[in-house]
Amino acid sequence: MKKIHLILTALLVLLCACTGAKRPATPAEATGWPIAIFAGDYPDPSILVDGDDYYMTFTTNYWLPALPVWHSTDLVHWELLGHALDTYLGTVWAPDFQKADGRYYIYFPADGRIYVVWADDVRGPWSKPVDLGIRAIDPGLGVADDGSRVLFFNGGISAPLSPDGLSTAGDIRHAYDAWPIPDDWVVECECLESPKVVRHDGWYYIISAEGGTAGPATSHMAVACRSRSLEGPWEQSPYNPIVHTWSADETWWSKGHGTLFADARGDWWMVYHAYRKNYHTLGRHTLLEPMTWTADGWPVADKSEGRTLPKGSVADTPRVKGEWLSWKGDTDMQTIVVGDTCYTFTGRVSLPPADGEAGLLLSYNAKSFSGITADASTLHLWHEGKQVEELPNPYGRQLWLRIVNRCNTVTLYAGRSPRRLRPVGTTLDVSAMHHNVLGSFMSLRPAWKRSGPDCTVDHLTVTPDAAQ
């Protein structure tokens, strides 16, 4: 019998290979979930439900303005209201968006120190950042029934806050432990991070991230623990992990860093981030997935069919209109987030007779980029932060440049008009320009750069191409 079973299994594998059959979809994928509500580099999402309105902010790393405030009434159509931070404090990671006693707060780390900004109107103005004097990352606010506040951090530590939430009111202490990841799982590290606190049926729940944010496809996850009090003790969910990439065959890799919430009609969801399969270069997209509760009171993914969004059924989500951001506030280098694997980036460069250079890049950060810049006499071709070729500039002091990125294969163009562009140099492979190689949790983005006061870069367009 065993031999017959093995033979039948082998024949089934062969049949699938010959017919091009794909792996069975995971339960979530089979019902159309998760969906990407912010495609591209929108990591560490934190969502606030305020009546019928939803607000979201994200990690912004080194780019300014920081801490964008996005608004939606249906979880898929989002409008940018503004920013809560326009001062460079260092790299900004993993914020927590909250409302308490009628006031809006965003707690966030910058260069490993915890800050908070606040506003009486979610549209601003926002306060200047308040340094809480804590060295940690990934803050998450919990508010008890009596109004007392506790701020949780990475590593399972916490600190009590003052009644206004703008200072600490006691010492840091160990609050809860990580869920024990099985020894044979392929992850980066334990990395207990991203505590997000939610109330349900008399319990406090902390949704945490573990496993490491990048690295292997199966690294990241979201896990739950609960307590009757913010002071603990905390028990781990028997259903952990509640969000996880189980195989590199899945569409989304390194799923984790989740925020659990109920929408305006009482349905439960989670927003979290993940890499698109084989495209670490795009950074971590923000995904939405329906959740439900077990009979014994634990959150789990809702695998039932027929779940709908607050204002309608699931459909192709609209493209979020991006914005140009500056590197550490330097307006001579600006970038925009993309969520497409294939796109065309075009712009016009105007140059002075001497001492000026400008162009278009695909930038990971200020030191690692690929693309083309020009001065009045020379075209400069760049790859991974190094100049790889110089060519004469036959187009003069005003020229058009273009970068075509076809699934991480890049071709550069130059010419006198956008309709008469010629390829320049050789194609470039940018597939290694991502965090697992370069660190810093960034993404590869269209950018423009100039040096010299009389250089301009304008008529910028980023157009997605059909092949995705």
Sequence and secondary structure as in RCSB ss.txt:
>XXXX:A:sequence
MKKIHLILTALLVLLCACTGAKRPATPAEATGWPIAIFAGDYPDPSILVDGDDYYMTFTTNYWLPALPVWHSTDL
VHWELLGHALDTYLGTVWAPDFQKADGRYYIYFPADGRIYVVWADDVRGPWSKPVDLGIRAIDPGLGVADDGSRV
LFFNGGISAPLSPDGLSTAGDIRHAYDAWPIPDDWVVECECLESPKVVRHDGWYYIISAEGGTAGPATSHMAVAC
RSRSLEGPWEQSPYNPIVHTWSADETWWSKGHGTLFADARGDWWMVYHAYRKNYHTLGRHTLLEPMTWTADGWPV
ADKSEGRTLPKGSVADTPRVKGEWLSWKGDTDMQTIVVGDTCYTFTGRVSLPPADGEAGLLLSYNAKSFSGITAD
ASTLHLWHEGKQVEELPNPYGRQLWLRIVNRCNTVTLYAGRSPRRLRPVGTTLDVSAMHHNVLGSFMSLRPAWKR
SGPDCTVDHLTVTPDAAQ
>XXXX:A:secstr
 HHHHHHHHHHHHHHHHHHT      HHHHTT  EEEE SS  S EEEEETTEEEEE   BTEESEEEEEEESSS
SS EEEEEEE S  S B   EEEEETTEEEEEEEETTEEEEEEESSTTS     EEEEEE S  EEEE TTS EE
EE GGGEEEEE TTSSSB S  EE        TTS  S    EEEEEEEETTEEEEEEEES SSSSTT  EEEEE
EESSTT   EE TT  SEE   TTSSEEEEEEEEEEE TTS EEEEEEEEETTEEEEEEEEEEEEEEE TTS EE
E   TT  BTTB            EEETTEEEEEE     SEEEEEEEEE  SSS EEEEEEESSSSSEEEEEE 
SSEEEEEETTEEEEEEE TTTTEEEEEEEEETTEEEEEEESSTTSEEEEEEEEE TT SHHHH TT   EEEEEE
ESTT EEEEEEEEE S  
